[in-house]
Amino acid sequence: MTTKTATNAEAAYKIWLGHTIQCAACRTTPCVTALRLGRAWREARR
């Protein structure tokens, strides 16, 4: 994993985590945005 990839993965994770903390819908069930952000994070880790 390159430094750029690691940085992108970390940024994607922080965005995903921040969304799930702030989103009222995520407190009961994952919303569509959280699902997309989670997929983006998993892709960035590859």
Secondary structure, DSSP 8 states (H G I E B T S, - for coil): --HHHHHHHHHHHHHHHHHHHH-TGGGTS--HHHHHHHHHHHHHH-
